[in-house]
């Protein structure tokens, strides 16, 4: 109280009557363990490539002629035939070893972080240019029967965090138990990434690509657009163009409307798949922190269609699988409808 004034920082701290007491810094073990759990992302098995639980399918190699308009010293620019078809240049191409149209060879550096309001997310650790390949979306490749069984098992357990991506019939990528950092990319109404499917040496693979220039430390996001009815899911992306809620509301949905949409998609599939000119390149996904995530439908030419069925996703019909209607074709998922 009667000490002289001083500007010496060390002397100031020496005068403070704050003795170190161990008891003051002891944290209850329950709180410490809970904090450790909260500060870690949900557990999963990290893998670098898809794990096939079904027979691995490859495209007919005889149909691959490669890019004929490229020269031996070419690096394959935007006019590359393979790039236009979302195909990675292969041994059958005429380009050089310096070809830039070979994504999936090396991932960009990204990091899992805890985001404010959106749970776990991922940020870039290096500058990214528009069109850069960032990371492959990987998981367990399962067939329709296994997919169906897993969905019902998760529903019975009340699980809310799982990710599935349907490439084609009997070919679904499930990143629920095994995957990589791509599982943690969050939603944004103004995204800086997009998800595309490519043919790489005859194999169909899904990749995350930068849709614009991305700075170091910037969160990596998709636009998780989907159509739903029922309870709305609030969006927390914070973008200036934020729509407020994820997806668009389907007014007065009926089972007939769903059946009609499913039939249209079935007819398109019989004709060789959906034409990119008729189907908008959208990505349908919900934040894993809010509800079940089910990215679906890779049947468009390049863009990945995703579908969220919310907390009660039913894949083959709107009824229980034990009912008489369970034999319906699972094409309702192709209608782009989310049931919450």
Secondary structure as UniProt FT lines:
FT   HELIX           9..15
FT   HELIX           22..25
FT   HELIX           29..38
FT   STRAND          45..46
FT   STRAND          51..52
FT   HELIX           61..63
FT   TURN            68..69
FT   TURN            72..73
FT   TURN            78..79
FT   HELIX           81..84
FT   TURN            85..86
FT   TURN            91..92
FT   TURN            97..98
FT   TURN            103..104
FT   STRAND          110..115
FT   TURN            116..118
FT   STRAND          119..124
FT   TURN            130..131
FT   STRAND          133..137
FT   STRAND          140..142
FT   HELIX           144..157
FT   STRAND          164..168
FT   TURN            169..170
FT   STRAND          171..174
FT   STRAND          178..179
FT   HELIX           181..184
FT   STRAND          186..187
FT   TURN            189..190
FT   STRAND          193..200
FT   TURN            201..202
FT   STRAND          203..210
FT   TURN            216..217
FT   STRAND          221..222
FT   STRAND          227..229
FT   TURN            240..241
FT   STRAND          248..249
FT   TURN            251..252
FT   HELIX           255..270
FT   TURN            271..272
FT   TURN            276..278
FT   TURN            288..290
FT   HELIX           310..312
FT   TURN            321..322
FT   HELIX           324..327
FT   TURN            330..331
FT   HELIX           332..335
FT   STRAND          337..339
//
